[in-house]
Amino acid sequence: MSTNEIRRLLAALAFTPLVCIDHVMHWSHWRRERQQQARDCHYRRRGERPPD
């Protein structure tokens, strides 16, 4: 997780108690999946293998 993502999660949980924790965690998981997808596409476009 990046510092910005951690900051956003803490803000969502601390400053807006009406937001459900399940929603916040779902968003975090979705974001990490999309980042991985973008990373994979980035390397695939260049014909390279992603670093392990």
C-alpha positions in Angstrom: 0.0 0.0 0.0 1.2 3.5 -0.8 1.3 6.3 1.8 -1.5 8.1 -0.1 -3.7 5.0 0.1 -3.1 4.6 3.8 -3.8 8.3 4.3 -7.1 7.9 2.4 -8.1 4.8 4.4 -7.4 6.5 7.7 -9.3 9.6 6.7 -12.2 7.6 5.5 -12.3 5.6 8.8 -11.5 8.4 11.2 -13.2 11.4 9.8 -16.3 10.0 8.2 -17.7 7.3 10.6 -20.8 6.9 8.4 -18.7 5.1 5.8 -18.8 1.3 6.2 -15.5 -0.4 6.8 -16.5 -3.0 4.2 -16.9 -0.4 1.6 -13.5 1.2 2.4 -11.7 -2.2 2.3 -13.5 -3.1 -0.9 -12.3 0.1 -2.5 -8.7 -0.6 -1.4 -8.7 -4.1 -2.8 -10.2 -2.9 -6.1 -7.6 -0.2 -6.3 -4.7 -2.6 -5.8 -6.2 -5.0 -8.4 -6.4 -2.2 -11.0 -2.8 -1.1 -10.2 -1.6 -4.7 -10.8 -3.6 -4.8 -14.1 -2.1 -1.5 -15.3 1.4 -2.7 -14.3 0.9 -6.0 -16.3 -0.3 -4.1 -19.3 2.6 -1.7 -19.1 5.1 -4.6 -19.3 3.1 -6.6 -21.9 3.0 -3.6 -24.3 6.8 -3.4 -24.2 7.3 -7.1 -24.6 9.0 -7.5 -21.2 8.5 -9.6 -18.2 7.4 -7.9 -15.1 9.9 -8.0 -12.2 9.3 -10.7 -9.6 
